Amino acid sequence: MATRKNTTDDPLAPVTLAVGQEELLLDRAVQQVVAAARAADADTDVRDLAADQLQPGMLAELTSPSLFAERKVLIVRNAHDLSAESVKDVKTYLGAPAEEDITLVLVHAGGAKGKGLLDAARKAGAREVACPKTTKPAERLTFVRGEFRALGRSATPEACQALVDAIGSDLRELASAVSQLTADVEGTIDEAVVGRYYTGRAEASSFNVADRAVEGRAAEALEALRWSLATGVAPVLITSALAQGVRAIGKLSSARGGRPADLARELGMPPWKIDRVRQQMRGWTPDGVAVALRAIAEADAGVKGGGDDPEYALEKAVVTIARAARSRRG
């Protein structure tokens, strides 16, 4: 058997702490340890336990040396839910973990509950893998880019954004989509490829409605809006996307000229989005931006209970925005 490396980056460190609430990342942290253990010993004994299954006294038994000298991986899920007695057992083990061939993996949500165990594991020098919940679109975009890189494939920024817009916030679905695209498509993956694979979902995206509206394409924006509503997209997400689209135009139109990278830093947008917004803002005037924002505010109130027909409120806003997008030409 391979001996354990003495490094905090080693998946076979005596104790690994997977901390966070993003299920996909937590599962990957666990799978990394199991894969490393089985690479070192194909007969590795893996025990995967929920917190309520680890009864007082069990840890000592499960981490005792095997008669057959086999490697062991013990996974404790939701370690923040362990009983007080089991927490004591784990803390005792952390003080003197098994030297060879046994790896303990604690999966912890990272909140206030069970913080004593979390602190004890960190103090004992446990290897830690951060698995934070991805709540921001920029984080999901970074995740998608990382997935393509990990698979050794190239995807354009527009393709990554289109995939996030089409799939949404579920990291498992995003990872699955990246895997499918890289398996099926040769060469660089661009926005057109994403559109072909996920056209139904992409067309239902609230951002697709916003893009068509701010480009002055009223008929296409209304078609995208009706498809979005028919496929269950929440009206509040559509008003939010409309607001983001118009505000981006307002920000860029009032910014000083410069390179996309400089403007990106100033406005908090990725450089590729600067280029897209520049194309979208050609027909806009400051008065047009003001008119569009008022229309979005009215629609937002309408979809949140201030009106009798949320669909009509959204249609009215989309038409007003598309007209405002042509105000310079008008």
C-alpha positions as CSV (number, residue, x, y, z in Angstrom):
1,M,0.0,0.0,0.0
2,A,1.0,3.6,-0.6
3,T,2.0,5.5,2.4
4,R,0.2,8.7,3.3
5,K,1.7,12.0,2.1
6,N,2.3,14.6,4.8
7,T,0.5,17.6,3.2
8,T,-2.7,19.4,3.7
9,D,-3.5,19.0,0.0
10,D,-3.4,15.3,0.2
11,P,-6.9,13.7,-0.1
12,L,-5.5,10.9,2.1
13,A,-4.8,13.2,5.0
14,P,-5.9,11.7,8.3
15,V,-9.0,14.0,8.5
16,T,-10.7,15.9,5.7
17,L,-13.3,18.6,6.5
18,A,-15.8,19.3,3.7
19,V,-17.5,22.6,4.7
20,G,-20.4,24.3,3.1
21,Q,-23.9,23.9,1.7
22,E,-23.4,23.2,-2.0
23,E,-24.3,19.6,-2.3
24,L,-22.4,19.0,-5.6
25,L,-19.2,20.3,-4.2
26,L,-19.6,18.4,-0.9
27,D,-20.1,15.2,-2.9
28,R,-17.1,15.9,-5.0
29,A,-14.9,16.5,-2.0
30,V,-16.0,13.1,-0.6
31,Q,-15.5,11.4,-4.0
32,Q,-12.0,12.8,-4.3
33,V,-11.0,11.1,-1.0
34,V,-12.7,7.8,-1.9
35,A,-11.0,7.8,-5.4
36,A,-7.6,8.5,-3.9
37,A,-8.0,5.8,-1.3
38,R,-9.1,3.2,-3.9
39,A,-6.2,4.2,-6.2
40,A,-3.9,3.4,-3.3
41,D,-5.8,0.2,-2.3
42,A,-8.6,-1.2,-4.5
43,D,-10.0,-3.1,-1.5
44,T,-10.5,0.1,0.5
45,D,-13.4,-0.3,3.0
46,V,-15.7,2.8,2.7
47,R,-18.3,3.5,5.4
48,D,-20.7,6.3,4.6
49,L,-22.8,7.3,7.6
50,A,-25.5,9.9,8.4
51,A,-25.0,11.8,11.7
52,D,-27.7,9.8,13.5
53,Q,-26.0,6.5,12.4
54,L,-22.8,7.3,14.3
55,Q,-23.7,6.1,17.7
56,P,-21.5,6.8,20.8
57,G,-18.6,4.4,20.9
58,M,-18.8,3.5,17.2
59,L,-16.0,5.7,16.0
60,A,-13.4,3.9,18.0
61,E,-14.6,0.6,16.5
62,L,-14.7,1.8,12.9
63,T,-11.3,3.3,13.1
64,S,-9.6,0.4,14.8
65,P,-6.8,-1.4,12.7
66,S,-8.1,-4.1,10.4
67,L,-6.9,-7.7,10.7
68,F,-6.4,-7.6,6.9
69,A,-4.5,-4.3,7.0
70,E,-7.0,-2.8,4.5
71,R,-7.4,0.9,4.0
72,K,-10.5,2.6,5.4
73,V,-12.5,5.7,4.6
74,L,-15.1,6.8,7.1
75,I,-17.5,9.5,6.0
76,V,-19.8,11.3,8.4
77,R,-22.5,13.3,6.7
78,N,-24.1,16.3,8.4
79,A,-21.5,16.3,11.1
80,H,-23.1,19.4,12.6
81,D,-26.1,17.2,13.6
82,L,-24.0,14.7,15.7
83,S,-25.1,14.0,19.2
84,A,-23.1,15.5,22.1
85,E,-21.7,12.1,22.9
86,S,-20.6,11.4,19.4
87,V,-19.1,14.9,19.1
88,K,-17.0,14.0,22.2
89,D,-15.8,10.8,20.4
90,V,-14.9,12.7,17.3
91,K,-12.9,15.3,19.3
92,T,-11.1,12.6,21.1
93,Y,-10.2,11.0,17.8
94,L,-9.0,14.3,16.3
95,G,-6.5,14.6,19.2
96,A,-4.8,11.4,18.0
97,P,-6.1,10.2,14.6
98,A,-4.9,6.9,13.1
99,E,-1.5,7.3,11.5
100,E,-1.9,5.1,8.5
101,D,-4.5,3.8,6.1
102,I,-7.6,5.4,7.8
103,T,-9.2,8.6,6.6
104,L,-12.0,10.4,8.3
105,V,-14.2,12.7,6.3
106,L,-16.5,15.1,8.2
107,V,-19.2,16.8,6.0
108,H,-20.3,20.0,7.8
109,A,-22.7,22.8,6.8
110,G,-20.4,25.4,8.3
111,G,-22.9,27.4,10.2
112,A,-23.3,28.1,13.9
113,K,-24.7,24.6,14.6
114,G,-22.0,22.2,15.5
115,K,-19.4,25.0,15.5
116,G,-17.5,23.4,18.3
117,L,-16.7,20.4,16.3
118,L,-15.8,22.5,13.3
119,D,-13.3,24.6,15.4
120,A,-11.8,21.4,16.9
121,A,-11.2,19.9,13.5
122,R,-9.5,23.0,12.2
123,K,-7.4,23.4,15.4
124,A,-6.3,19.8,14.9
125,G,-5.0,20.6,11.4
126,A,-7.7,18.8,9.4
127,R,-7.5,19.2,5.6
128,E,-10.3,21.6,4.7
129,V,-12.3,21.7,1.4
130,A,-14.6,24.8,1.1
131,C,-17.9,24.0,-0.6
132,P,-19.8,27.3,-0.4
133,K,-23.3,27.8,-1.8
134,T,-23.2,29.6,-5.1
135,T,-25.7,32.4,-4.8
136,K,-24.5,34.9,-7.4
137,P,-24.7,34.7,-11.2
138,A,-21.0,35.6,-11.4
139,E,-20.1,32.6,-9.2
140,R,-22.1,30.2,-11.4
141,L,-20.3,31.7,-14.4
142,T,-16.9,31.1,-12.8
143,F,-18.1,27.5,-12.0
144,V,-19.0,26.8,-15.6
145,R,-15.6,28.2,-16.9
146,G,-13.9,26.0,-14.4
147,E,-15.8,22.9,-15.5
148,F,-14.7,23.5,-19.1
149,R,-11.1,24.0,-18.1
150,A,-11.1,20.9,-15.9
151,L,-12.3,18.9,-19.0
152,G,-9.5,20.5,-21.1
153,R,-12.0,22.3,-23.4
154,S,-12.3,25.9,-24.6
155,A,-15.6,27.8,-24.4
156,T,-16.2,31.4,-25.3
157,P,-17.4,33.8,-22.5
158,E,-20.7,34.2,-24.4
159,A,-21.2,30.5,-24.4
160,C,-20.6,30.2,-20.7
161,Q,-23.1,33.0,-20.0
162,A,-25.6,31.5,-22.4
163,L,-25.4,28.2,-20.5
164,V,-25.9,29.8,-17.1
165,D,-28.9,31.8,-18.5
166,A,-30.4,28.6,-20.0
167,I,-29.8,26.2,-17.2
168,G,-30.2,28.4,-14.1
169,S,-28.7,28.0,-10.6
170,D,-28.4,24.2,-10.2
171,L,-24.7,23.3,-10.3
172,R,-25.4,19.6,-11.0
173,E,-27.4,20.5,-14.1
174,L,-24.7,23.0,-15.1
175,A,-22.0,20.4,-14.7
176,S,-24.0,17.8,-16.6
177,A,-24.6,20.3,-19.5
178,V,-20.8,21.1,-19.7
179,S,-20.1,17.4,-19.7
180,Q,-22.6,16.7,-22.5
181,L,-21.3,19.6,-24.6
182,T,-17.7,18.5,-24.3
183,A,-18.6,14.9,-25.1
184,D,-20.6,15.8,-28.2
185,V,-18.9,18.9,-29.7
186,E,-15.5,19.2,-31.2
187,G,-13.5,22.4,-31.1
188,T,-14.3,25.6,-29.2
189,I,-17.8,25.7,-27.8
190,D,-19.6,29.0,-28.7
191,E,-23.0,30.6,-28.0
192,A,-24.5,29.1,-31.2
193,V,-23.7,25.5,-29.9
194,V,-25.3,26.2,-26.6
195,G,-28.3,27.6,-28.3
196,R,-28.7,24.4,-30.4
197,Y,-28.5,22.1,-27.4
198,Y,-30.6,24.1,-25.0
199,T,-32.8,26.2,-27.3
200,G,-36.0,25.5,-25.5
201,R,-34.5,26.5,-22.1
202,A,-32.5,29.4,-23.6
203,E,-35.6,30.8,-25.2
204,A,-37.4,30.6,-21.9
205,S,-34.7,32.6,-20.2
206,S,-35.7,35.9,-18.7
207,F,-32.4,37.3,-20.0
208,N,-33.4,36.4,-23.5
209,V,-36.6,38.5,-23.1
210,A,-34.5,41.4,-21.8
211,D,-31.9,41.2,-24.6
212,R,-34.5,41.3,-27.3
213,A,-36.4,44.2,-25.6
214,V,-33.3,46.5,-25.2
215,E,-32.3,45.8,-28.8
216,G,-35.7,47.2,-29.9
217,R,-36.9,43.9,-31.2
218,A,-40.4,44.1,-29.8
219,A,-42.0,41.2,-31.7
220,E,-39.2,38.8,-30.7
221,A,-39.2,40.1,-27.1
222,L,-42.9,39.4,-26.9
223,E,-42.5,35.9,-28.3
224,A,-39.7,35.2,-25.8
225,L,-41.8,36.6,-23.0
226,R,-44.9,34.4,-23.8
227,W,-42.6,31.3,-24.1
228,S,-41.0,32.1,-20.8
229,L,-44.3,32.5,-19.0
230,A,-45.7,29.3,-20.6
231,T,-42.7,27.3,-19.4
232,G,-43.0,28.5,-15.8
233,V,-40.4,31.4,-15.5
234,A,-41.4,33.6,-12.6
235,P,-42.6,37.1,-13.7
236,V,-40.4,38.7,-11.0
237,L,-37.3,37.1,-12.7
238,I,-38.3,38.7,-16.0
239,T,-38.7,42.2,-14.5
240,S,-35.4,41.8,-12.7
241,A,-33.7,40.8,-16.0
242,L,-35.3,43.8,-17.8
243,A,-34.1,46.1,-15.1
244,Q,-30.5,44.7,-15.3
245,G,-30.5,45.1,-19.1
246,V,-31.7,48.8,-19.0
247,R,-29.5,49.7,-16.1
248,A,-26.4,48.3,-17.9
249,I,-27.2,50.6,-20.9
250,G,-27.6,53.5,-18.6
251,K,-24.3,52.9,-16.8
252,L,-22.4,52.4,-20.0
253,S,-23.9,55.4,-21.7
254,S,-22.9,57.7,-18.8
255,A,-19.4,56.2,-18.4
256,R,-16.3,57.7,-19.8
257,G,-14.9,56.1,-22.9
258,G,-12.1,53.6,-22.5
259,R,-11.1,50.0,-23.1
260,P,-13.6,47.2,-22.2
261,A,-11.2,46.0,-19.5
262,D,-11.1,49.5,-17.9
263,L,-14.9,50.0,-18.2
264,A,-15.4,46.5,-16.8
265,R,-13.6,47.4,-13.6
266,E,-15.4,50.7,-13.3
267,L,-18.9,49.3,-13.9
268,G,-18.5,45.9,-12.4
269,M,-19.2,44.0,-15.6
270,P,-17.2,41.4,-17.4
271,P,-15.4,42.8,-20.6
272,W,-17.4,40.6,-23.0
273,K,-20.6,42.1,-21.6
274,I,-19.3,45.6,-22.2
275,D,-19.0,44.8,-25.9
276,R,-22.6,43.3,-25.9
277,V,-24.1,46.3,-24.2
278,R,-22.3,48.7,-26.5
279,Q,-24.1,47.1,-29.4
280,Q,-27.4,47.2,-27.6
281,M,-27.2,50.9,-26.6
282,R,-27.0,52.3,-30.2
283,G,-30.6,53.5,-30.3
284,W,-30.9,54.7,-26.7
285,T,-31.1,58.2,-25.3
286,P,-31.0,59.3,-21.6
287,D,-34.7,60.1,-21.8
288,G,-35.3,56.6,-23.3
289,V,-33.5,55.0,-20.3
290,A,-35.7,57.0,-17.9
291,V,-38.9,56.0,-19.7
292,A,-37.8,52.3,-19.7
293,L,-37.0,52.3,-16.0
294,R,-40.4,53.8,-15.2
295,A,-42.1,51.1,-17.2
296,I,-40.1,48.4,-15.4
297,A,-41.1,49.8,-12.0
298,E,-44.7,49.8,-13.0
299,A,-44.4,46.2,-14.3
300,D,-42.7,45.1,-11.1
301,A,-45.5,46.5,-9.1
302,G,-48.0,44.8,-11.4
303,V,-46.5,41.4,-11.0
304,K,-46.2,41.7,-7.2
305,G,-49.8,42.2,-6.6
306,G,-50.4,45.8,-7.7
307,G,-52.3,44.8,-10.8
308,D,-54.9,42.3,-12.0
309,D,-52.9,40.9,-15.0
310,P,-49.2,40.3,-14.5
311,E,-48.8,39.1,-18.1
312,Y,-50.3,42.3,-19.5
313,A,-48.0,44.4,-17.2
314,L,-45.0,42.6,-18.6
315,E,-46.1,42.9,-22.2
316,K,-46.7,46.6,-21.8
317,A,-43.2,47.0,-20.3
318,V,-41.5,45.0,-23.0
319,V,-43.2,47.1,-25.7
320,T,-42.3,50.4,-24.0
321,I,-38.6,49.3,-23.6
322,A,-38.4,48.2,-27.2
323,R,-39.7,51.6,-28.3
324,A,-37.3,53.4,-26.0
325,A,-34.5,51.4,-27.6
326,R,-35.3,53.1,-30.9
327,S,-35.7,56.6,-29.4
328,R,-32.5,58.0,-31.0
329,R,-33.5,56.7,-34.4
330,G,-37.0,58.1,-33.9
